[in-house]
Amino acid sequence: DIYERLLLENRDNLALNVYVALCYNKLDYYDVSLEILGAYMQRYPDSALAVNLKACNQFKLFNGKAAEAELRKLHKNAGSSDAFADNDLIRHNLVVFRGGQNALQVLPPLVGVPPEARLNLVVHHLRGGEPLEALKLVKDLEPTTPQEYVLKGVTHATIGQYMDQLDAEDHLKLAQQCFQIVGSSASECDTIPGRQCMASCFYLLRQFEDVLVYLKSIAEFLRDDDNFNWNYGIATAASGDYKTGEEALMSIQSESFRLEYAFTAWLARCHIMNGKARLAWELYLRMDTNDESFALLQLIANDCYKVGAFVYATMAFDVLERLDPNPDYWEGKRGAAIGAFQMIVAGQEPKESLGDIINMLRNTSNPQVEYIIRTLTIWARENGVPLQ
């Protein structure tokens, strides 16, 4: 407000446009910042400060390539490549524009020079799967800006997911507090990042109904954002809205997200709860045999049993029983097989499924099996159902 008043009173002082544009950049009004900056750049197109600010706006509005192209004008005007390369701010921004390229070479010596260097190094470590390295940078950081609170919160939330329960609680509590401070602040509560922070706060508290209050308020702006759809999909599914959860998860394009076990597990649950147990089974078939596939089998077996998808419940319990001769798996398989038979009798499952059910029962050595198979076989013979 002060700069805008000064600009109205001193329109010939073009440098004030740069300060006003910088303020709008800090407020995330990047298009307004560009427009105001244009008045100054018409007169001083080679200003290093103005070109750099324009590049930062281009990065936020478009992408790193557009931003770097703007900075290259400075390189051309500098006349010496060394003058361009030795500018700490430009070297820092090029790392950001290039998606973290050369971050470990450029950013560590710059920590504390531009304030953003520390934060961007934290981002680099988090994206590289190095949360402990990120923690070293934020451990003693006393946040004063929303960005610092957010990054400290994300770092502690990430570490909290990989720690033992006792240690995790402290990290998750600190993360929740950081998110809450930002999301409830007067300056951020009505911004998209502010509402994301409140959603994250309630997410860590597992209060998914409250998560959705905030995510739904910003959904129209982030429909194509994989990070948003990940959180929105899981939150809606955890709240019992499996249809919306399935749609959100299916819209995720990032391969790294789709390879996460949590993605597969929640998508499988949504498929089952939406009457698509076959799709959940296909997710299992595409997995390698490991602890995660075993966990998914348990989810499919129990969820299918719960919703009455007894054929697929039998299939899942059958595999579980062969992998681990736990009596609980036999009991689940027995109940699912009988449930599947009842649905076949009622005409709710194709009669051809009976042969598969009997074959799976034969995989068990329990003495109860023969009686159950005999009962199913007699019914099949009396009703003209061929058994292979």
C-alpha positions in Angstrom: 0.0 0.0 0.0 2.9 2.4 0.9 4.7 1.7 -2.4 1.5 2.1 -4.5 0.7 5.4 -2.8 4.3 6.6 -3.5 3.9 5.5 -7.1 0.7 7.4 -7.6 2.4 10.5 -6.2 5.7 10.0 -8.2 4.8 8.5 -11.5 8.0 9.6 -13.1 10.0 7.6 -10.5 9.9 4.3 -12.6 12.0 2.4 -10.0 9.0 2.3 -7.7 7.3 0.0 -10.3 10.0 -2.6 -9.5 9.3 -2.4 -5.7 5.5 -2.7 -6.3 6.1 -5.6 -8.7 8.2 -7.3 -6.1 5.5 -6.9 -3.5 2.9 -8.5 -5.8 5.3 -11.3 -6.5 5.6 -12.0 -2.8 1.8 -12.0 -2.6 1.7 -14.6 -5.4 0.0 -12.2 -7.9 2.6 -13.1 -10.6 0.6 -11.8 -13.6 0.0 -8.4 -11.8 3.7 -8.3 -11.0 4.6 -8.8 -14.6 2.2 -6.1 -15.8 3.6 -3.5 -13.4 7.2 -4.5 -14.1 6.6 -3.9 -17.8 6.5 -0.1 -17.3 10.0 -0.1 -15.8 11.4 -2.6 -18.3 10.3 -0.5 -21.3 12.8 2.1 -20.2 15.4 -0.2 -18.7 15.2 -3.6 -20.4 18.7 -4.6 -19.3 18.2 -4.1 -15.5 19.5 -7.2 -13.8 17.0 -6.9 -10.9 14.0 -6.4 -13.2 15.0 -9.2 -15.6 15.5 -11.6 -12.7 12.1 -10.7 -11.2 10.5 -11.1 -14.5 12.1 -14.6 -14.8 10.8 -15.5 -11.4 7.3 -14.5 -12.4 7.6 -16.5 -15.7 8.7 -19.6 -13.7 5.6 -19.4 -11.5 3.2 -18.7 -14.3 4.7 -21.0 -16.9 7.8 -23.2 -16.4 11.5 -23.2 -15.9 12.4 -23.0 -19.6 10.5 -19.7 -20.0 12.2 -18.4 -16.9 15.7 -19.4 -18.0 15.1 -17.9 -21.4 14.5 -14.6 -19.7 17.7 -14.9 -17.7 19.7 -15.7 -20.8 19.1 -12.1 -21.9 21.2 -11.0 -19.0 23.9 -13.4 -20.1 23.9 -11.9 -23.6 24.0 -8.4 -22.3 26.8 -9.2 -19.7 29.2 -9.7 -22.5 31.2 -12.0 -20.3 30.0 -15.5 -19.3 31.9 -15.1 -16.0 29.9 -12.1 -15.0 26.7 -14.1 -15.5 28.0 -17.3 -13.8 29.4 -15.5 -10.8 26.1 -13.8 -9.8 25.0 -15.8 -6.8 21.3 -14.9 -7.2 21.3 -16.0 -10.8 23.2 -19.2 -10.1 20.6 -19.9 -7.3 17.7 -19.2 -9.6 19.0 -21.3 -12.4 19.1 -24.3 -10.1 15.4 -23.7 -9.3 14.4 -23.1 -12.9 16.2 -26.4 -13.9 14.4 -28.5 -11.4 17.2 -28.9 -9.0 20.0 -29.5 -11.4 23.4 -29.0 -9.8 21.7 -28.2 -6.5 24.3 -29.9 -4.3 27.1 -28.0 -6.0 25.5 -24.6 -6.1 23.2 -24.3 -3.1 25.2 -25.3 0.0 27.7 -22.4 -0.3 24.8 -20.0 -0.8 22.8 -21.0 2.3 22.2 -17.7 4.1 23.0 -15.5 1.1 19.6 -15.5 -0.6 17.3 -16.7 2.1 15.6 -19.1 -0.3 18.8 -21.1 -0.8 18.3 -23.0 2.4 14.7 -23.7 1.6 15.4 -24.8 -1.9 18.1 -27.1 -0.6 15.6 -28.6 1.7 13.2 -29.1 -1.2 16.0 -30.8 -3.2 16.7 -33.3 -0.3 13.0 -34.0 0.2 12.4 -34.7 -3.5 15.5 -36.9 -3.6 14.2 -39.1 -0.7 16.7 -37.7 1.8 14.5 -36.4 4.6 17.3 -36.7 7.2 19.5 -34.3 5.2 16.5 -31.9 5.0 16.1 -32.2 8.8 19.7 -31.0 9.3 18.8 -27.8 7.6 15.5 -27.1 9.4 16.2 -28.6 12.8 17.4 -25.4 14.3 15.4 -23.1 12.0 13.0 -20.8 13.8 10.4 -20.2 11.0 9.3 -16.6 10.4 7.6 -17.0 7.0 4.9 -19.3 5.7 7.3 -21.1 3.4 9.7 -21.9 6.3 6.8 -23.2 8.4 5.6 -25.4 5.5 9.0 -26.9 4.7 9.7 -27.6 8.3 6.3 -29.2 8.6 6.8 -31.3 5.5 10.2 -32.4 6.6 8.9 -33.6 10.0 5.8 -35.2 8.5 8.0 -37.1 6.0 10.4 -38.4 8.7 7.5 -39.2 11.0 6.2 -41.8 8.5 9.5 -43.7 8.6 10.2 -43.7 12.3 9.1 -46.0 15.1 5.8 -45.1 16.7 7.3 -43.4 19.7 9.7 -41.2 17.8 7.1 -40.6 15.0 4.7 -39.0 17.3 7.0 -36.1 18.1 7.8 -35.4 14.4 4.1 -35.7 13.4 3.0 -33.4 16.2 5.5 -30.8 15.2 4.5 -31.1 11.6 0.9 -30.7 12.5 1.7 -27.5 14.5 3.6 -26.0 11.7 0.8 -26.6 9.2 -1.8 -25.2 11.7 0.2 -22.0 12.3 0.2 -21.3 8.5 -3.4 -22.4 7.8 -4.9 -20.4 10.6 -2.9 -17.2 10.1 -4.9 -14.2 8.9 -2.6 -13.7 5.9 -2.8 -17.3 4.7 -6.1 -18.7 5.8 -7.9 -17.8 2.5 -5.0 -18.7 0.2 -4.6 -22.1 -1.6 -1.4 -22.9 0.3 -3.1 -21.9 3.6 -6.0 -24.2 3.0 -3.6 -27.0 2.0 -1.8 -26.5 5.2 -5.1 -26.9 7.3 -5.9 -30.0 5.3 -2.5 -31.4 6.0 -2.9 -30.5 9.7 -6.2 -32.5 9.9 -4.8 -35.2 7.7 -2.1 -35.9 10.3 -4.8 -35.9 13.0 -6.7 -38.4 10.8 -9.8 -36.2 10.9 -10.7 -36.7 7.2 -14.1 -35.0 7.3 -12.2 -31.8 8.3 -9.6 -32.5 5.6 -12.3 -32.5 3.0 -13.7 -29.2 4.1 -10.5 -27.5 3.1 -9.6 -29.6 0.0 -13.1 -29.2 -1.5 -12.7 -25.4 -1.2 -9.7 -25.4 -3.5 -10.6 -28.4 -5.7 -11.5 -26.4 -8.8 -8.0 -24.9 -8.9 -6.1 -28.2 -8.5 -8.1 -30.8 -10.5 -5.0 -31.7 -12.6 -2.5 -31.7 -9.7 -1.3 -35.2 -8.8 -0.4 -34.2 -5.2 -3.9 -32.8 -4.7 -5.6 -35.8 -6.2 -3.5 -38.1 -4.0 -4.6 -36.4 -0.8 -8.2 -35.8 -2.0 -8.6 -39.4 -3.2 -7.4 -40.9 0.1 -9.3 -38.5 2.2 -12.6 -39.1 0.4 -12.1 -42.9 0.5 -11.2 -42.8 4.2 -14.5 -40.8 4.7 -16.5 -43.5 3.0 -17.0 -41.7 -0.4 -15.3 -44.5 -2.4 -16.7 -43.3 -5.8 -15.1 -39.9 -5.5 -12.0 -41.5 -4.1 -11.7 -43.9 -7.0 -12.1 -41.0 -9.5 -9.4 -38.9 -7.9 -6.9 -41.8 -7.6 -7.5 -42.9 -11.1 -6.8 -39.4 -12.4 -3.2 -39.5 -11.0 -0.6 -39.6 -13.8 2.7 -39.6 -11.9 4.4 -43.0 -12.1 6.1 -42.4 -8.7 2.7 -42.1 -7.0 1.2 -45.1 -8.9 4.1 -47.3 -7.7 3.4 -46.5 -4.1 1.8 -49.4 -2.1 -0.6 -46.9 -0.5 -1.9 -45.9 -3.9 -2.5 -49.5 -4.9 -4.1 -50.4 -1.6 -6.5 -47.5 -1.5 -7.4 -47.9 -5.2 -8.1 -51.6 -4.6 -10.3 -50.8 -1.6 -12.2 -48.2 -3.7 -12.7 -50.7 -6.6 -14.1 -53.3 -4.1 -16.4 -50.9 -2.3 -17.7 -49.7 -5.7 -18.5 -53.3 -6.8 -15.4 -53.8 -9.0 -13.6 -56.6 -7.1 -12.2 -57.9 -10.4 -10.2 -54.7 -10.9 -8.8 -55.0 -7.4 -7.7 -58.6 -8.1 -6.0 -57.4 -11.3 -4.0 -54.9 -9.3 -2.8 -57.8 -7.2 -1.9 -59.9 -10.2 0.3 -57.1 -11.5 2.4 -57.0 -8.3 5.6 -58.9 -7.6 5.4 -61.5 -4.8 6.6 -59.7 -1.7 5.3 -58.3 1.7 3.3 -55.7 -0.1 1.5 -58.1 -2.3 0.7 -60.3 0.7 -0.7 -57.2 2.5 -2.8 -56.4 -0.5 -4.2 -60.0 -0.6 -5.3 -59.6 3.0 -7.0 -56.3 2.2 -8.8 -57.9 -0.9 -9.8 -61.0 1.1 -11.3 -59.1 4.0 -12.9 -56.2 2.0 -14.4 -58.6 -0.6 -15.8 -60.7 2.2 -17.3 -57.6 3.9 -19.1 -56.4 0.7 -20.2 -59.9 -0.4 -17.8 -60.4 -3.3 -17.3 -63.9 -2.1 -15.8 -65.4 -5.2 -12.8 -63.0 -5.1 -12.7 -63.3 -1.3 -12.3 -67.1 -1.8 -9.6 -66.5 -4.4 -7.7 -64.2 -2.1 -8.0 -66.4 1.0 -6.9 -69.4 -1.1 -3.6 -67.8 -2.0 -3.1 -66.5 1.5 -3.7 -70.0 2.9 -1.2 -71.5 0.4 1.4 -68.9 1.4 0.8 -69.1 5.1 -1.1 -72.1 6.6 -2.8 -69.9 9.2 -6.1 -71.4 10.4 -7.7 -68.0 10.1 -7.2 -68.1 6.4 -9.0 -71.4 6.1 -11.9 -70.1 8.1 -12.1 -67.0 5.9 -11.8 -69.2 2.8 -14.5 -71.6 4.1 -16.9 -68.7 4.8 -16.2 -67.1 1.5 -16.7 -70.3 -0.4 -20.0 -71.0 1.3 -21.1 -67.4 0.7 -20.2 -67.7 -3.0 -22.2 -71.0 -3.2 -25.2 -69.2 -1.7 -25.0 -66.5 -4.3 -24.7 -69.1 -7.1 -27.9 -70.8 -5.8 -29.6 -67.4 -5.7 -28.6 -66.7 -9.3 -26.4 -63.7 -8.3 -23.2 -65.4 -9.5 -22.7 -67.5 -12.7 -23.0 -71.2 -12.1 -19.7 -71.8 -13.9 -17.9 -70.3 -10.8 -18.8 -73.3 -8.8 -16.0 -75.4 -10.4 -13.4 -72.8 -9.4 -14.7 -72.7 -5.9 -14.5 -76.5 -5.5 -10.9 -76.5 -7.0 -9.8 -73.9 -4.5 -11.4 -75.9 -1.6 -9.3 -78.9 -2.7 -6.2 -77.0 -2.0 -6.9 -77.3 1.7 -6.2 -80.5 3.7 -8.7 -79.7 6.5 -11.2 -82.6 7.1 -14.1 -80.3 6.7 -13.3 -79.8 3.0 -14.7 -83.2 1.9 -18.1 -82.6 3.4 -18.4 -79.1 1.8 -17.2 -80.4 -1.6 -19.6 -83.3 -1.5 -22.5 -80.9 -0.8 -21.5 -78.5 -3.6 -21.0 -81.5 -6.0 -24.4 -83.0 -5.3 -26.1 -79.6 -5.9 -24.1 -79.2 -9.2 -25.2 -82.6 -10.4 -28.9 -82.1 -9.5 -28.9 -78.7 -11.3 -27.0 -79.7 -14.4 -23.8 -77.7 -13.7 -20.8 -79.3 -15.3 -17.7 -79.4 -13.1 -14.2 -79.6 -14.6 
